[in-house]
Amino acid sequence: MTNKISFSRVTLGLAAKAGFICSCDENRDPDGSCTTARLDIRDQLDPQAPLREFSLELYLLALIGQPSAVRSKFSCALEVDLYDRLRSTVTEVPRFMALLCLPEDPDSWLTLCAEDLIGRRCVRWLCLQGAPETSNTVETTVRVPVWNVLTPEALREIARRVSLGGRFFHEQ
């Protein structure tokens, strides 16, 4: 439950600072492995953008502590069902994974505010759309670039690219 509270606070903080409407629903994910946030954008993010009203989905996962980076990427295990949903190319609402690296001490999770976690660069994002199918049956490992820090500015840029019709595709 604590990670869902932290997710909600961080996501609401990111969305508010980016100027987006956000709703978090821990019951929307069928297997309960993550919290799902829906961001509703009602803004012209670029003068050339054909989309002015659209949504994005963030699938929020938590790790305790800062994972080790190999070749500038963090490794993270995902359940295969979630991986398959995130890699799907047949969805109207673009989906992104957000990885929140929580401090080692669980008691500090509830005392941290969204600004603390955002300021500490604790959230990374990844788009798995178009990623290859996995032969694994339980979980698979994904690699999240260390430079994909999810800030309000990065969130606005992601939304701007989506509003222009830009697609994000997975790269290994």
Secondary structure, DSSP 8 states (H G I E B T S, - for coil): -HHHHHHHHHHHHHHHHHT-EEEEETTSSTTSSSEEEEEEEES--STT-S-SEEEEEEEEEEEES---EETTEEEEEEEHHHHHHHH-S--SS-EEEEEEEE-S-GGGTTT--HHHHHHTT-EEEE--TT------SSEEEEEEETT-B--HHHHHHHHHHHHTT-------
